[in-house]
Amino acid sequence: MWPEHRSQAHDVVLKRLGDAAAVITYKVMSTMGEETQSWYASTAYGRTPDGWRAVLRHETWIC
């Protein structure tokens, strides 16, 4: 049986860049069984004719 897996986002910040773009930054804590990992992440979004689309994602592990 697989161990329980859970992820949560904390300290979420949204920064709009005009009407055509936005950046969201956050800290992720992921727990699987007894092991917990954390990292910072940011995702940049751009507005397209079809709606908002992720255009770039960056992650930095917390040591």
WOJOHU-V971268 format. One record per residue. N is the residue number from 1. SS is DSSP state (2 for helix, 1 for strand, 0 for the rest). PHI is phi in whole degrees, -180 to 180 (none if undefined). Layout:
n: [N:N]
ss: [SS:SS]
phi: [PHI:PHI]
This chain:
n: [1:2:3:4:5:6:7:8:9:10:11:12:13:14:15:16:17:18:19:20:21:22:23:24:25:26:27:28:29:30:31:32:33:34:35:36:37:38:39:40:41:42:43:44:45:46:47:48:49:50:51:52:53:54:55:56:57:58:59:60:61:62:63]
ss: [0:0:0:0:1:1:1:1:1:1:1:1:1:1:1:1:1:0:0:0:1:1:1:1:1:1:1:1:1:1:1:1:0:0:1:1:1:1:1:1:1:1:1:1:1:1:1:1:0:0:1:1:1:1:1:1:1:1:1:1:1:0:0]
phi: [none:-77:-69:-63:-122:-142:-128:-137:-101:-129:52:-76:-129:-111:-124:-79:-116:74:-93:-113:-154:-157:-128:-118:-117:-166:-108:-109:-119:-119:-120:-131:64:-94:-96:-122:-124:-133:-156:-95:-143:-142:-131:-100:-120:-126:-86:-121:-59:-93:121:-77:-132:-70:-115:-158:-132:-132:-130:-131:-70:-93:-85]
